[in-house]
Amino acid sequence: MFWFGPEAGPGTPGPGSGALAARFAHQLVEVLTGARPSGQLLRHTSLAGYGQLASLVRAGALRRGGPADRPRLGPVHDRSPSPDAVEACVRVDLGRRHHMVAFRLEQRGAAGQWQCTAVEAR
């Protein structure tokens, strides 16, 4: 769990937000490319976020061109619009195709667990 102190204002990533976003981006891309079952992210997503993720998986948002195409992730760009939210995006190269994946993580519940509340891929 990561904590954003009072010094982290809007637009200022808090301590650990980059690592959190990078870890989640990697897992998210694995799900979108079929390398990981989507159920593994179920507890890390809100109901709406999981619905969006499942729709993207069904639509084949990040289809591989062939079995040798391994996803290459670019740098993860993140920002914190509020102390309890992180918005991030990453470029994903799959063979000759390039995709963008964007997601929002929010700290929820009494334990402050981070959950993905929205995801898009193009």
Stockholm file with secondary structure:
# STOCKHOLM 1.0

chainA/1-122         MFWFGPEAGPGTPGPGSGALAARFAHQLVEVLTGARPSGQLLRHTSLAGYGQLASLVRAGALRRGGPADRPRLGPVHDRSPSPDAVEACVRVDLGRRHHMVAFRLEQRGAAGQWQCTAVEAR
#=GR chainA/1-122 SS CCCCCTTCCTTCCCTTHHHHHHHHHHHHHHHHTTSSCGGGGGGGBCHHHHHHHHHHHHHTTTCCSSTTCCCEEEEEEEEEEETTEEEEEEEEEETTEEEEEEEEEEEETTTTEEEEEEEEEC
#=GC SS_cons         CCCCCTTCCTTCCCTTHHHHHHHHHHHHHHHHTTSSCGGGGGGGBCHHHHHHHHHHHHHTTTCCSSTTCCCEEEEEEEEEEETTEEEEEEEEEETTEEEEEEEEEEEETTTTEEEEEEEEEC
//
